[in-house]
Amino acid sequence: MTGNAVFLAPCLFCNLLALSLLSCILSNPTGFSLKLIYGDSLESRLYMRKLNNLERFQTDVEISKSRASNLKLIGKTSVGNGTLLPDIIRPSLTYRDRLYTVDIDFGTPPRKGTFIFDTEYLSRQSSKGVASLETFTFPSNTRAPKSIRDIVFGCGFDNQGSLGSDTSVSGILGMDRSPVSLVSQLGVSIMRRFSYCLPAFDSRFRTSFLRFGNDIVIKGGHVQTTPFLRDTGYKLNLSGISIDGRRLVLPPGTFSGGCVIDSGGTQSIIEQRAYTLLLNAFVVHFVRFRNLKRVADTKGTRDLCYRYSGGFNGFPSMTFHFQGANLEVPRTSLFKLERSTFCLEMKGHPSKTILGAYQQQNVRFIYDIGNSSLSFVREDCSKDRRA
């Protein structure tokens, strides 16, 4: 390994030579895919067999709350010039505690590393160490591994945060818009685009692919596009919310801080002024159903739960109104059903709004860094199983 530039990189960590940030220099442009692995699946190296359902749920909630409280921009960092030219390479995505991971081999001889896929660094991770170069090996479109030399990454020796001691995790896959991220360094070779499609949390098939460049395929449907706000994160201009087609009347200045789209937290976080009105709208909707009774959450963390008798399917929809685009969230991505009860999978926050992974189920999101925009279209993400 070479390189001796000391740096402080927010939210990066690792074991195995303390690897923390992954950024690549590849050759011959087109696209590639990484397998996204769902952390609660047996396929994941991070699967926690000893946790019961309550403990898994409480972990999800704490991750969402932590990410909301730590929402901030990653500092701008400069990197050296490089030629950015990739082949089609295809690793995959897994999920644990509402965090998705990719497995990538690195070093000579290759050692497998598991990296957290994260579009926003919001979980109080930090790492201090050196910038270095190494050979990384990816699955490719030909099913044969593709080794790439001189990949730039951060090698952290002083790692802080809750994931710093997790020996099953090798690091974080840098996916934001900062200059040192994987997407920024690959640049025009992947047309500065990446995409993912998260399967339903209760799907049999919990693995999909993180796709880059020409490997992104739209399978039909109405594609909508909205611009990112001007910063290094993935913030969108959210102008309003509707419940069952009725737009909430929000106080002036609501959502003035934008809405972050985040792959690393489960529940969406809604600015409190809007969240209070949203809860009231749901209560008004459900009060007309005689077979419903509002109850306290048995897990003690959710704000709106109902017990129902007999069959019930009278759920409302919800729409996020972004600049030039509307994301409709069906009931399967709003409420979690558990035997005879269902609960809203959202929380309020004094000032932040974050679109979490639960509300992103079965939607393909395409991040176009070159055009500073996000496109999305509804898709059955459980079918995104083959590269």
C-alpha positions in Angstrom: 0.0 0.0 0.0 1.2 3.5 -0.8 0.3 7.1 0.2 0.9 9.1 3.3 -1.5 12.0 3.3 -3.2 12.3 6.7 -6.9 13.2 6.6 -10.0 13.4 8.8 -12.9 11.8 7.0 -16.4 12.1 8.6 -18.3 8.8 9.0 -15.6 6.4 7.8 -14.4 3.4 9.7 -13.0 -0.1 9.1 -11.2 -3.2 10.3 -8.7 -5.1 8.1 -6.1 -2.3 7.7 -8.9 0.0 9.1 -10.3 0.7 5.6 -12.9 3.4 5.7 -13.7 5.3 2.5 -13.9 3.6 -0.9 -13.4 5.6 -4.1 -12.4 4.1 -7.4 -10.3 4.7 -10.4 -11.4 2.2 -13.1 -10.9 1.8 -16.9 -13.1 1.7 -20.1 -16.4 3.5 -19.5 -19.9 2.0 -19.5 -21.4 0.9 -16.2 -21.4 -1.7 -13.5 -23.5 -3.1 -10.6 -22.9 -3.9 -7.0 -25.2 -6.4 -5.3 -27.1 -4.7 -2.5 -27.6 -7.1 0.5 -30.4 -6.6 3.0 -29.1 -6.8 6.5 -31.9 -8.9 7.9 -31.4 -11.6 5.3 -29.4 -14.8 5.9 -27.2 -13.8 3.0 -25.8 -10.8 4.9 -22.6 -11.1 6.9 -24.1 -8.6 9.3 -27.2 -10.6 10.1 -27.8 -10.6 13.8 -29.4 -14.0 14.7 -29.8 -13.3 18.4 -32.1 -10.2 18.0 -35.8 -10.7 18.5 -38.3 -8.7 16.5 -38.7 -6.0 19.2 -34.9 -5.5 19.4 -34.6 -5.3 15.6 -37.4 -2.7 15.5 -35.9 -0.6 18.3 -32.5 -0.7 16.5 -34.2 0.6 13.4 -35.9 3.5 15.3 -32.6 4.5 17.0 -30.8 4.5 13.7 -33.4 6.8 12.1 -33.4 9.2 15.1 -29.6 9.3 15.2 -29.4 10.1 11.5 -31.9 12.9 11.9 -30.1 14.4 14.9 -26.7 14.2 13.1 -27.8 15.5 9.7 -25.0 17.8 8.4 -23.0 18.3 5.3 -19.7 16.4 4.9 -16.8 18.8 4.5 -15.4 19.5 1.0 -12.2 17.5 0.4 -9.8 17.7 -2.6 -8.4 14.7 -4.3 -5.6 14.2 -6.9 -6.3 14.0 -10.6 -6.9 10.6 -12.1 -8.1 9.0 -15.3 -11.6 7.7 -14.6 -12.5 4.9 -17.1 -14.5 1.8 -15.9 -15.5 -1.6 -17.3 -19.0 -3.0 -16.4 -18.4 -4.5 -13.0 -21.2 -5.9 -10.8 -21.0 -6.4 -7.0 -24.3 -6.6 -4.9 -26.3 -5.0 -2.0 -27.5 -6.5 1.4 -29.4 -5.0 4.3 -29.1 -5.0 8.1 -30.7 -2.7 10.6 -32.0 -0.8 7.6 -28.5 -0.4 6.3 -27.6 -1.9 3.0 -24.1 -3.3 2.2 -22.0 -4.3 -0.7 -19.3 -7.0 -0.8 -16.0 -6.1 -2.6 -12.7 -7.9 -2.6 -9.5 -5.8 -2.0 -5.8 -6.3 -1.7 -3.4 -8.8 -3.1 -4.3 -11.6 -2.6 -7.9 -10.4 -2.5 -9.7 -10.2 0.9 -13.5 -9.8 1.0 -14.7 -6.6 2.6 -18.3 -5.6 3.5 -19.1 -1.9 3.0 -22.1 0.1 4.2 -24.0 1.6 1.3 -24.9 5.1 2.4 -26.0 8.1 0.4 -25.7 10.4 3.5 -23.2 10.2 6.4 -25.5 10.7 9.4 -24.5 8.2 12.0 -21.7 9.9 14.0 -18.9 7.9 12.4 -15.4 9.4 12.0 -12.0 8.0 11.0 -8.5 9.5 11.0 -5.7 7.9 8.9 -4.0 8.0 5.6 -5.0 8.1 1.9 -3.8 5.1 0.0 -4.0 3.0 -3.2 -4.9 -0.7 -3.5 -6.3 -3.2 -5.9 -10.0 -3.9 -5.6 -11.8 -6.8 -7.3 -15.5 -6.6 -8.4 -17.9 -9.1 -9.9 -18.5 -8.1 -13.6 -21.1 -8.3 -16.3 -19.3 -11.4 -17.6 -19.7 -13.1 -14.1 -15.9 -13.2 -13.9 -14.1 -11.0 -11.3 -12.5 -7.8 -12.5 -9.5 -6.5 -10.6 -8.8 -2.8 -10.7 -5.4 -1.4 -9.6 -4.6 1.9 -7.8 -8.0 2.5 -6.3 -8.0 5.5 -3.9 -9.4 4.9 -0.4 -9.0 6.0 3.1 -7.1 3.8 5.6 -8.3 4.8 9.1 -6.3 4.1 12.2 -8.4 6.1 14.7 -12.0 5.1 14.1 -14.9 6.6 16.2 -18.6 5.7 16.3 -20.9 2.8 16.9 -19.8 0.9 13.9 -16.0 1.4 14.5 -15.7 -1.8 16.5 -17.9 -3.9 14.2 -15.5 -6.4 12.8 -18.0 -7.6 10.2 -17.9 -4.2 8.5 -14.9 -3.1 6.5 -16.0 0.5 5.7 -18.4 2.8 4.1 -19.0 3.1 0.4 -18.7 6.8 -0.3 -21.7 7.8 -2.4 -22.4 11.4 -1.7 -21.6 14.4 -3.9 -18.3 15.3 -2.3 -15.2 15.2 -4.5 -13.8 12.1 -2.8 -16.8 9.9 -3.2 -17.0 6.9 -5.5 -19.5 8.6 -7.8 -17.4 11.8 -8.1 -14.2 10.0 -8.8 -15.7 7.8 -11.4 -17.2 10.9 -13.0 -18.0 10.8 -16.7 -17.0 7.1 -17.0 -20.3 6.2 -15.4 -22.0 9.3 -16.7 -22.0 10.5 -13.1 -25.1 8.4 -12.4 -26.1 5.6 -10.0 -29.3 3.9 -9.2 -30.9 1.5 -6.7 -34.3 -0.1 -6.1 -35.1 -1.3 -2.6 -37.4 -4.4 -2.4 -40.3 -4.5 0.1 -39.1 -5.2 3.6 -41.4 -8.3 3.8 -40.3 -9.6 0.3 -38.8 -13.1 0.0 -36.2 -11.5 -2.3 -34.3 -8.9 -0.2 -31.3 -8.5 -2.5 -31.0 -6.0 -5.5 -28.3 -4.2 -7.3 -26.6 -0.8 -7.0 -26.2 0.2 -10.6 -23.9 2.7 -12.3 -23.8 4.3 -15.7 -25.1 2.3 -18.7 -26.1 -0.5 -16.4 -29.1 1.5 -15.2 -32.3 0.2 -16.9 -35.7 1.8 -16.7 -38.4 -0.9 -17.1 -41.3 1.4 -18.0 -43.7 3.6 -16.0 -43.9 7.3 -15.5 -40.4 8.6 -14.7 -40.4 11.9 -12.7 -37.4 14.2 -12.1 -36.6 16.8 -9.4 -33.5 18.8 -8.9 -31.1 18.6 -5.9 -30.6 21.6 -3.8 -27.1 23.2 -4.0 -24.9 21.4 -1.5 -22.9 18.2 -1.3 -25.8 16.1 0.1 -28.9 14.8 -1.5 -31.5 17.4 -0.5 -34.7 18.0 -2.4 -37.0 20.9 -2.5 -40.1 19.6 -0.8 -43.1 22.0 -1.2 -45.9 20.0 0.5 -47.6 16.8 1.5 -51.0 15.4 0.6 -53.0 12.7 2.3 -55.4 10.9 0.0 -55.2 13.7 -2.5 -55.8 16.5 0.0 -52.9 18.8 0.4 -52.0 19.8 4.0 -52.1 23.5 4.8 -48.7 24.1 6.2 -47.3 27.1 8.0 -45.0 29.4 5.9 -41.4 28.2 6.0 -42.2 24.5 6.5 -39.5 22.3 4.8 -37.3 25.4 4.3 -34.3 23.2 5.1 -35.2 20.8 2.3 -35.8 17.0 2.4 -32.8 14.6 2.5 -33.2 11.3 0.6 -31.4 8.7 2.8 -30.8 5.0 2.2 -29.3 4.4 5.7 -32.3 5.0 8.0 -35.6 3.1 8.0 -38.3 5.6 9.0 -39.0 8.9 7.4 -38.5 11.9 9.6 -41.0 14.8 9.1 -40.5 18.3 10.3 -42.7 18.6 13.4 -45.1 21.3 12.2 -46.0 19.2 9.2 -45.9 15.9 11.2 -48.5 17.2 13.6 -50.9 18.1 10.7 -50.1 14.8 9.0 -51.0 12.8 12.2 -54.3 14.7 12.5 -55.2 14.0 8.9 -54.6 10.3 9.4 -56.7 10.3 12.6 -59.6 12.1 10.7 -59.3 9.5 8.0 -59.5 6.5 10.3 -62.1 7.7 12.7 -64.9 6.7 10.3 -64.1 3.0 10.5 -65.9 1.3 13.3 -63.7 -1.8 13.3 -60.7 0.3 14.2 -59.5 1.4 17.7 -56.5 3.6 18.3 -54.1 2.0 20.7 -50.7 2.7 22.2 -47.7 1.2 20.4 -46.6 -2.0 22.2 -43.1 -1.2 21.3 -43.4 2.3 22.7 -41.8 4.3 19.9 -44.5 4.9 17.2 -47.0 7.7 17.5 -50.0 6.3 15.6 -51.3 2.7 15.9 -54.7 1.0 15.5 -56.1 -2.4 16.3 -58.5 -3.7 13.8 -61.0 -6.6 13.8 -61.9 -8.5 10.6 -60.4 -7.6 7.3 -59.3 -4.0 6.8 -58.0 -2.2 3.7 -59.1 1.4 4.2 -55.6 2.8 4.2 -54.9 6.3 2.8 -52.1 7.2 0.5 -49.6 9.9 1.0 -47.8 12.1 -1.6 -44.6 14.1 -1.2 -44.7 17.1 -3.5 -41.2 17.9 -4.7 -40.2 20.5 -7.3 -41.6 19.2 -10.6 -42.3 15.7 -9.3 -44.7 13.9 -6.9 -43.8 10.7 -5.0 -46.9 8.8 -4.0 -46.3 6.5 -1.0 -48.8 3.6 -0.9 -50.0 2.1 2.4 -47.6 -0.8 2.2 -44.8 1.8 2.6 -46.6 3.9 5.2 -48.0 1.5 7.7 -46.5 -1.7 9.2 -49.1 -4.5 9.8 -48.5 -6.9 12.7 -51.3 -9.4 13.3 -54.3 -7.4 14.4 -52.6 -3.9 14.5 -50.9 -1.5 12.2 -48.6 1.5 12.9 -47.4 4.5 11.0 -43.7 4.2 10.1 -42.7 7.8 10.5 -41.5 10.2 13.2 -41.5 13.9 13.9 -38.4 16.1 14.3 -38.1 19.8 15.4 -36.4 20.9 12.1 -35.4 18.0 9.8 -37.1 16.1 7.1 -35.7 12.9 5.8 -37.1 10.4 3.3 -36.2 7.0 4.8 -35.8 3.6 3.3 -39.3 2.3 4.4 -40.9 4.9 2.2 -38.6 4.1 -0.7 -39.7 0.5 -1.1 -40.4 -0.6 -4.7 -39.3 2.7 -6.3 -36.2 2.9 -8.6 -34.2 6.0 -7.7 -31.7 7.4 -10.2 -29.1 9.9 -8.9 -27.8 12.0 -11.8 -24.9 13.9 -10.3 -24.0 15.5 -13.6 -27.4 17.1 -14.0 -27.8 17.6 -10.2 -31.2 15.8 -10.2 -33.0 12.7 -8.8 -35.4 10.7 -11.0 -37.7 8.0 -9.7 -40.2 5.5 -11.1 -42.3 2.8 -9.4 -40.9 -0.8 -10.0 -41.2 -4.2 -8.5 -37.7 -4.2 -6.9 -37.8 -7.9 -5.9 -37.2 -8.6 -9.6 -34.0 -6.6 -9.6 -32.1 -9.8 -8.7 -29.9 -10.4 -11.8 -27.3 -8.1 -13.2 
